[in-house]
Amino acid sequence: MNIQQMMKQAQQMQERLQKQMAELKVEATAGGGMVTVVVNGAKQLQSIKIDPEVVSKDDVEMLQDLIVAAVNDAHRKADEEMAQKMGGLVPGMKL
């Protein structure tokens, strides 16, 4: 296989991976479901749902912490999903 074929194959794999990243949706929650977020494979926040019961002007810090926890968990899950997908695209590749 020559270098041009390898470059073309690498470009095709990158395009497939980018498409999969855009299509991937990962959901995570915090506070027993009080905050739910959805991110895509590129770790872009797609949606956030907040249970009205957790909204209190007297405890804004708790709500902020729940949002951060949910987003961080969603990012971790997205990383895991993409690592699995990349492992499938490149045989023998360990992530």
N, CA, C and O atoms as a GROMACS GRO file, in nm:
protein
  380
    1MET      N    1   0.086  -0.118   0.000
    1MET     CA    2   0.000   0.000   0.000
    1MET      C    3   0.090   0.124   0.000
    1MET      O    4   0.182   0.135   0.081
    2ASN      N    5   0.063   0.215  -0.090
    2ASN     CA    6   0.146   0.336  -0.096
    2ASN      C    7   0.092   0.444  -0.002
    2ASN      O    8  -0.017   0.432   0.054
    3ILE      N    9   0.170   0.548   0.015
    3ILE     CA   10   0.138   0.654   0.111
    3ILE      C   11   0.008   0.726   0.076
    3ILE      O   12  -0.067   0.765   0.165
    4GLN      N   13  -0.020   0.743  -0.053
    4GLN     CA   14  -0.144   0.811  -0.094
    4GLN      C   15  -0.267   0.730  -0.054
    4GLN      O   16  -0.366   0.786  -0.008
    5GLN      N   17  -0.259   0.599  -0.071
    5GLN     CA   18  -0.371   0.513  -0.031
    5GLN      C   19  -0.390   0.519   0.120
    5GLN      O   20  -0.503   0.522   0.168
    6MET      N   21  -0.280   0.519   0.194
    6MET     CA   22  -0.289   0.525   0.340
    6MET      C   23  -0.351   0.658   0.385
    6MET      O   24  -0.433   0.660   0.476
    7MET      N   25  -0.312   0.767   0.321
    7MET     CA   26  -0.366   0.898   0.356
    7MET      C   27  -0.515   0.904   0.324
    7MET      O   28  -0.594   0.958   0.402
    8LYS      N   29  -0.554   0.849   0.210
    8LYS     CA   30  -0.695   0.849   0.172
    8LYS      C   31  -0.776   0.766   0.271
    8LYS      O   32  -0.886   0.806   0.310
    9GLN      N   33  -0.723   0.651   0.310
    9GLN     CA   34  -0.792   0.566   0.406
    9GLN      C   35  -0.804   0.636   0.542
    9GLN      O   36  -0.907   0.628   0.608
   10ALA      N   37  -0.698   0.704   0.583
   10ALA     CA   38  -0.701   0.777   0.710
   10ALA      C   39  -0.806   0.889   0.705
   10ALA      O   40  -0.877   0.912   0.803
   11GLN      N   41  -0.814   0.958   0.593
   11GLN     CA   42  -0.912   1.065   0.578
   11GLN      C   43  -1.054   1.010   0.584
   11GLN      O   44  -1.142   1.070   0.645
   12GLN      N   45  -1.076   0.895   0.520
   12GLN     CA   46  -1.209   0.834   0.524
   12GLN      C   47  -1.246   0.793   0.666
   12GLN      O   48  -1.360   0.811   0.708
   13MET      N   49  -1.151   0.739   0.740
   13MET     CA   50  -1.176   0.701   0.879
   13MET      C   51  -1.208   0.824   0.962
   13MET      O   52  -1.297   0.820   1.047
   14GLN      N   53  -1.136   0.933   0.939
   14GLN     CA   54  -1.160   1.056   1.014
   14GLN      C   55  -1.300   1.110   0.985
   14GLN      O   56  -1.369   1.154   1.076
   15GLU      N   57  -1.341   1.106   0.860
   15GLU     CA   58  -1.475   1.153   0.823
   15GLU      C   59  -1.583   1.067   0.888
   15GLU      O   60  -1.684   1.120   0.936
   16ARG      N   61  -1.564   0.935   0.890
   16ARG     CA   62  -1.661   0.847   0.957
   16ARG      C   63  -1.668   0.876   1.105
   16ARG      O   64  -1.776   0.879   1.164
   17LEU      N   65  -1.552   0.897   1.166
   17LEU     CA   66  -1.547   0.925   1.309
   17LEU      C   67  -1.616   1.057   1.341
   17LEU      O   68  -1.691   1.065   1.439
   18GLN      N   69  -1.594   1.160   1.262
   18GLN     CA   70  -1.658   1.289   1.284
   18GLN      C   71  -1.810   1.277   1.272
   18GLN      O   72  -1.884   1.339   1.348
   19LYS      N   73  -1.855   1.198   1.176
   19LYS     CA   74  -1.999   1.177   1.159
   19LYS      C   75  -2.056   1.105   1.281
   19LYS      O   76  -2.162   1.141   1.331
   20GLN      N   77  -1.984   1.002   1.328
   20GLN     CA   78  -2.030   0.930   1.446
   20GLN      C   79  -2.032   1.020   1.568
   20GLN      O   80  -2.123   1.011   1.650
   21MET      N   81  -1.934   1.107   1.581
   21MET     CA   82  -1.929   1.199   1.695
   21MET      C   83  -2.049   1.291   1.695
   21MET      O   84  -2.109   1.317   1.799
   22ALA      N   85  -2.084   1.341   1.577
   22ALA     CA   86  -2.197   1.433   1.567
   22ALA      C   87  -2.329   1.362   1.597
   22ALA      O   88  -2.421   1.422   1.652
   23GLU      N   89  -2.339   1.233   1.560
   23GLU     CA   90  -2.463   1.158   1.579
   23GLU      C   91  -2.478   1.101   1.719
   23GLU      O   92  -2.590   1.076   1.764
   24LEU      N   93  -2.366   1.080   1.789
   24LEU     CA   94  -2.371   1.021   1.922
   24LEU      C   95  -2.441   1.115   2.021
   24LEU      O   96  -2.413   1.235   2.025
   25LYS      N   97  -2.530   1.060   2.099
   25LYS     CA   98  -2.598   1.135   2.205
   25LYS      C   99  -2.581   1.058   2.335
   25LYS      O  100  -2.613   0.939   2.341
   26VAL      N  101  -2.530   1.124   2.437
   26VAL     CA  102  -2.507   1.062   2.566
   26VAL      C  103  -2.582   1.141   2.672
   26VAL      O  104  -2.575   1.264   2.676
   27GLU      N  105  -2.655   1.070   2.757
   27GLU     CA  106  -2.732   1.134   2.863
   27GLU      C  107  -2.670   1.100   2.998
   27GLU      O  108  -2.626   0.987   3.020
   28ALA      N  109  -2.667   1.197   3.086
   28ALA     CA  110  -2.618   1.176   3.222
   28ALA      C  111  -2.705   1.256   3.318
   28ALA      O  112  -2.761   1.359   3.282
   29THR      N  113  -2.713   1.206   3.442
   29THR     CA  114  -2.794   1.274   3.543
   29THR      C  115  -2.712   1.297   3.669
   29THR      O  116  -2.606   1.236   3.689
   30ALA      N  117  -2.762   1.384   3.752
   30ALA     CA  118  -2.703   1.410   3.883
   30ALA      C  119  -2.816   1.438   3.980
   30ALA      O  120  -2.926   1.478   3.941
   31GLY      N  121  -2.789   1.415   4.107
   31GLY     CA  122  -2.890   1.442   4.209
   31GLY      C  123  -3.010   1.351   4.197
   31GLY      O  124  -3.123   1.393   4.221
   32GLY      N  125  -2.986   1.225   4.160
   32GLY     CA  126  -3.098   1.132   4.149
   32GLY      C  127  -3.196   1.170   4.040
   32GLY      O  128  -3.316   1.144   4.052
   33GLY      N  129  -3.146   1.231   3.933
   33GLY     CA  130  -3.232   1.268   3.821
   33GLY      C  131  -3.283   1.411   3.828
   33GLY      O  132  -3.364   1.452   3.745
   34MET      N  133  -3.237   1.486   3.926
   34MET     CA  134  -3.282   1.625   3.938
   34MET      C  135  -3.228   1.711   3.823
   34MET      O  136  -3.294   1.807   3.780
   35VAL      N  137  -3.109   1.676   3.772
   35VAL     CA  138  -3.051   1.745   3.658
   35VAL      C  139  -3.014   1.639   3.555
   35VAL      O  140  -2.945   1.542   3.587
   36THR      N  141  -3.059   1.657   3.432
   36THR     CA  142  -3.028   1.565   3.323
   36THR      C  143  -2.972   1.646   3.208
   36THR      O  144  -3.029   1.748   3.168
   37VAL      N  145  -2.858   1.599   3.154
   37VAL     CA  146  -2.798   1.667   3.040
   37VAL      C  147  -2.775   1.566   2.928
   37VAL      O  148  -2.761   1.446   2.952
   38VAL      N  149  -2.772   1.617   2.806
   38VAL     CA  150  -2.740   1.536   2.688
   38VAL      C  151  -2.627   1.608   2.614
   38VAL      O  152  -2.636   1.728   2.588
   39VAL      N  153  -2.521   1.534   2.582
   39VAL     CA  154  -2.411   1.587   2.502
   39VAL      C  155  -2.392   1.498   2.380
   39VAL      O  156  -2.433   1.382   2.380
   40ASN      N  157  -2.328   1.554   2.277
   40ASN     CA  158  -2.295   1.472   2.161
   40ASN      C  159  -2.152   1.423   2.175
   40ASN      O  160  -2.084   1.452   2.274
   41GLY      N  161  -2.105   1.348   2.077
   41GLY     CA  162  -1.971   1.292   2.081
   41GLY      C  163  -1.861   1.395   2.080
   41GLY      O  164  -1.748   1.366   2.120
   42ALA      N  165  -1.892   1.515   2.035
   42ALA     CA  166  -1.795   1.625   2.035
   42ALA      C  167  -1.801   1.702   2.167
   42ALA      O  168  -1.739   1.807   2.182
   43LYS      N  169  -1.876   1.648   2.262
   43LYS     CA  170  -1.893   1.705   2.396
   43LYS      C  171  -1.963   1.841   2.396
   43LYS      O  172  -1.942   1.923   2.485
   44GLN      N  173  -2.046   1.862   2.296
   44GLN     CA  174  -2.127   1.983   2.293
   44GLN      C  175  -2.257   1.955   2.366
   44GLN      O  176  -2.325   1.856   2.338
   45LEU      N  177  -2.292   2.043   2.458
   45LEU     CA  178  -2.415   2.028   2.535
   45LEU      C  179  -2.534   2.045   2.441
   45LEU      O  180  -2.548   2.149   2.376
   46GLN      N  181  -2.620   1.944   2.435
   46GLN     CA  182  -2.736   1.947   2.347
   46GLN      C  183  -2.862   1.991   2.420
   46GLN      O  184  -2.945   2.064   2.366
   47SER      N  185  -2.876   1.944   2.545
   47SER     CA  186  -2.994   1.984   2.623
   47SER      C  187  -2.965   1.968   2.771
   47SER      O  188  -2.875   1.894   2.812
   48ILE      N  189  -3.045   2.038   2.849
   48ILE     CA  190  -3.036   2.028   2.995
   48ILE      C  191  -3.178   2.038   3.049
   48ILE      O  192  -3.256   2.125   3.009
   49LYS      N  193  -3.210   1.949   3.142
   49LYS     CA  194  -3.340   1.950   3.208
   49LYS      C  195  -3.315   1.960   3.358
   49LYS      O  196  -3.233   1.888   3.414
   50ILE      N  197  -3.388   2.051   3.422
   50ILE     CA  198  -3.374   2.073   3.565
   50ILE      C  199  -3.511   2.055   3.629
   50ILE      O  200  -3.608   2.122   3.592
   51ASP      N  201  -3.517   1.965   3.725
   51ASP     CA  202  -3.641   1.944   3.799
   51ASP      C  203  -3.673   2.072   3.876
   51ASP      O  204  -3.586   2.121   3.949
   52PRO      N  205  -3.793   2.126   3.863
   52PRO     CA  206  -3.828   2.250   3.933
   52PRO      C  207  -3.810   2.243   4.085
   52PRO      O  208  -3.788   2.346   4.149
   53GLU      N  209  -3.817   2.124   4.142
   53GLU     CA  210  -3.801   2.111   4.286
   53GLU      C  211  -3.660   2.145   4.333
   53GLU      O  212  -3.640   2.179   4.450
   54VAL      N  213  -3.562   2.135   4.244
   54VAL     CA  214  -3.423   2.162   4.284
   54VAL      C  215  -3.389   2.311   4.269
   54VAL      O  216  -3.283   2.356   4.314
   55VAL      N  217  -3.478   2.387   4.208
   55VAL     CA  218  -3.453   2.530   4.188
   55VAL      C  219  -3.497   2.607   4.312
   55VAL      O  220  -3.615   2.614   4.346
   56SER      N  221  -3.398   2.663   4.378
   56SER     CA  222  -3.425   2.741   4.499
   56SER      C  223  -3.325   2.854   4.506
   56SER      O  224  -3.204   2.833   4.497
   57LYS      N  225  -3.376   2.975   4.522
   57LYS     CA  226  -3.284   3.089   4.530
   57LYS      C  227  -3.198   3.082   4.656
   57LYS      O  228  -3.096   3.150   4.666
   58ASP      N  229  -3.241   3.001   4.752
   58ASP     CA  230  -3.165   2.987   4.876
   58ASP      C  231  -3.051   2.887   4.864
   58ASP      O  232  -2.964   2.882   4.951
   59ASP      N  233  -3.049   2.806   4.757
   59ASP     CA  234  -2.945   2.704   4.742
   59ASP      C  235  -2.899   2.693   4.598
   59ASP      O  236  -2.902   2.585   4.539
   60VAL      N  237  -2.857   2.804   4.541
   60VAL     CA  238  -2.809   2.808   4.403
   60VAL      C  239  -2.684   2.723   4.387
   60VAL      O  240  -2.665   2.660   4.283
   61GLU      N  241  -2.598   2.721   4.488
   61GLU     CA  242  -2.473   2.646   4.479
   61GLU      C  243  -2.498   2.497   4.455
   61GLU      O  244  -2.425   2.433   4.379
   62MET      N  245  -2.601   2.441   4.518
   62MET     CA  246  -2.631   2.299   4.498
   62MET      C  247  -2.670   2.274   4.353
   62MET      O  248  -2.625   2.177   4.293
   63LEU      N  249  -2.753   2.360   4.297
   63LEU     CA  250  -2.795   2.345   4.158
   63LEU      C  251  -2.674   2.355   4.066
   63LEU      O  252  -2.662   2.277   3.972
   64GLN      N  253  -2.587   2.449   4.091
   64GLN     CA  254  -2.466   2.464   4.010
   64GLN      C  255  -2.382   2.337   4.017
   64GLN      O  256  -2.332   2.289   3.915
   65ASP      N  257  -2.365   2.282   4.137
   65ASP     CA  258  -2.287   2.160   4.155
   65ASP      C  259  -2.348   2.042   4.079
   65ASP      O  260  -2.277   1.962   4.019
   66LEU      N  261  -2.482   2.033   4.083
   66LEU     CA  262  -2.550   1.924   4.011
   66LEU      C  263  -2.531   1.936   3.860
   66LEU      O  264  -2.510   1.836   3.792
   67ILE      N  265  -2.538   2.057   3.809
   67ILE     CA  266  -2.518   2.078   3.666
   67ILE      C  267  -2.376   2.039   3.626
   67ILE      O  268  -2.356   1.968   3.528
   68VAL      N  269  -2.278   2.085   3.702
   68VAL     CA  270  -2.137   2.051   3.673
   68VAL      C  271  -2.117   1.900   3.678
   68VAL      O  272  -2.052   1.844   3.591
   69ALA      N  273  -2.173   1.835   3.779
   69ALA     CA  274  -2.157   1.690   3.792
   69ALA      C  275  -2.220   1.616   3.673
   69ALA      O  276  -2.160   1.522   3.621
   70ALA      N  277  -2.337   1.658   3.631
   70ALA     CA  278  -2.404   1.592   3.520
   70ALA      C  279  -2.327   1.612   3.390
   70ALA      O  280  -2.311   1.518   3.313
   71VAL      N  281  -2.279   1.733   3.365
   71VAL     CA  282  -2.204   1.761   3.242
   71VAL      C  283  -2.073   1.682   3.241
   71VAL      O  284  -2.036   1.624   3.139
   72ASN      N  285  -2.003   1.679   3.354
   72ASN     CA  286  -1.878   1.604   3.361
   72ASN      C  287  -1.901   1.455   3.338
   72ASN      O  288  -1.822   1.390   3.270
   73ASP      N  289  -2.008   1.401   3.394
   73ASP     CA  290  -2.040   1.260   3.374
   73ASP      C  291  -2.074   1.233   3.227
   73ASP      O  292  -2.033   1.131   3.172
   74ALA      N  293  -2.147   1.323   3.165
   74ALA     CA  294  -2.180   1.306   3.024
   74ALA      C  295  -2.055   1.310   2.937
   74ALA      O  296  -2.043   1.233   2.842
   75HIS      N  297  -1.962   1.399   2.968
   75HIS     CA  298  -1.836   1.406   2.892
   75HIS      C  299  -1.758   1.275   2.908
   75HIS      O  300  -1.702   1.224   2.810
   76ARG      N  301  -1.754   1.221   3.029
   76ARG     CA  302  -1.684   1.095   3.052
   76ARG      C  303  -1.748   0.982   2.971
   76ARG      O  304  -1.678   0.902   2.910
   77LYS      N  305  -1.881   0.978   2.970
   77LYS     CA  306  -1.952   0.876   2.894
   77LYS      C  307  -1.928   0.892   2.745
   77LYS      O  308  -1.912   0.793   2.673
   78ALA      N  309  -1.925   1.015   2.697
   78ALA     CA  310  -1.898   1.040   2.555
   78ALA      C  311  -1.758   0.992   2.518
   78ALA      O  312  -1.738   0.932   2.413
   79ASP      N  313  -1.660   1.020   2.606
   79ASP     CA  314  -1.523   0.973   2.582
   79ASP      C  315  -1.520   0.820   2.572
   79ASP      O  316  -1.455   0.765   2.483
   80GLU      N  317  -1.589   0.753   2.662
   80GLU     CA  318  -1.590   0.607   2.661
   80GLU      C  319  -1.654   0.553   2.534
   80GLU      O  320  -1.602   0.459   2.474
   81GLU      N  321  -1.766   0.612   2.493
   81GLU     CA  322  -1.834   0.567   2.371
   81GLU      C  323  -1.744   0.586   2.248
   81GLU      O  324  -1.734   0.497   2.163
   82MET      N  325  -1.681   0.702   2.240
   82MET     CA  326  -1.596   0.729   2.125
   82MET      C  327  -1.472   0.640   2.125
   82MET      O  328  -1.427   0.599   2.018
   83ALA      N  329  -1.417   0.610   2.241
   83ALA     CA  330  -1.301   0.520   2.249
   83ALA      C  331  -1.340   0.382   2.197
   83ALA      O  332  -1.262   0.317   2.127
   84GLN      N  333  -1.460   0.336   2.232
   84GLN     CA  334  -1.506   0.207   2.184
   84GLN      C  335  -1.523   0.210   2.032
   84GLN      O  336  -1.485   0.115   1.963
   85LYS      N  337  -1.581   0.317   1.980
   85LYS     CA  338  -1.602   0.329   1.836
   85LYS      C  339  -1.469   0.336   1.763
   85LYS      O  340  -1.453   0.274   1.658
   86MET      N  341  -1.374   0.411   1.816
   86MET     CA  342  -1.244   0.422   1.752
   86MET      C  343  -1.170   0.289   1.755
   86MET      O  344  -1.101   0.254   1.659
   87GLY      N  345  -1.184   0.215   1.863
   87GLY     CA  346  -1.122   0.083   1.870
   87GLY      C  347  -1.176  -0.010   1.764
   87GLY      O  348  -1.103  -0.094   1.712
   88GLY      N  349  -1.304   0.006   1.731
   88GLY     CA  350  -1.364  -0.074   1.626
   88GLY      C  351  -1.320  -0.033   1.487
   88GLY      O  352  -1.319  -0.116   1.395
   89LEU      N  353  -1.286   0.093   1.470
   89LEU     CA  354  -1.241   0.142   1.340
   89LEU      C  355  -1.097   0.104   1.309
   89LEU      O  356  -1.060   0.081   1.194
   90VAL      N  357  -1.017   0.099   1.414
   90VAL     CA  358  -0.875   0.071   1.396
   90VAL      C  359  -0.841  -0.057   1.472
   90VAL      O  360  -0.815  -0.053   1.592
   91PRO      N  361  -0.840  -0.170   1.403
   91PRO     CA  362  -0.812  -0.297   1.470
   91PRO      C  363  -0.676  -0.293   1.539
   91PRO      O  364  -0.578  -0.244   1.483
   92GLY      N  365  -0.672  -0.343   1.660
   92GLY     CA  366  -0.548  -0.347   1.735
   92GLY      C  367  -0.514  -0.218   1.808
   92GLY      O  368  -0.415  -0.212   1.880
   93MET      N  369  -0.596  -0.115   1.790
   93MET     CA  370  -0.570   0.013   1.856
   93MET      C  371  -0.625   0.009   1.997
   93MET      O  372  -0.741  -0.025   2.018
   94LYS      N  373  -0.542   0.044   2.093
   94LYS     CA  374  -0.585   0.047   2.232
   94LYS      C  375  -0.593   0.190   2.278
   94LYS      O  376  -0.502   0.269   2.256
   95LEU      N  377  -0.705   0.224   2.344
   95LEU     CA  378  -0.724   0.360   2.394
   95LEU      C  379  -0.738   0.357   2.543
   95LEU      O  380  -0.755   0.462   2.606
   0.00000   0.00000   0.00000
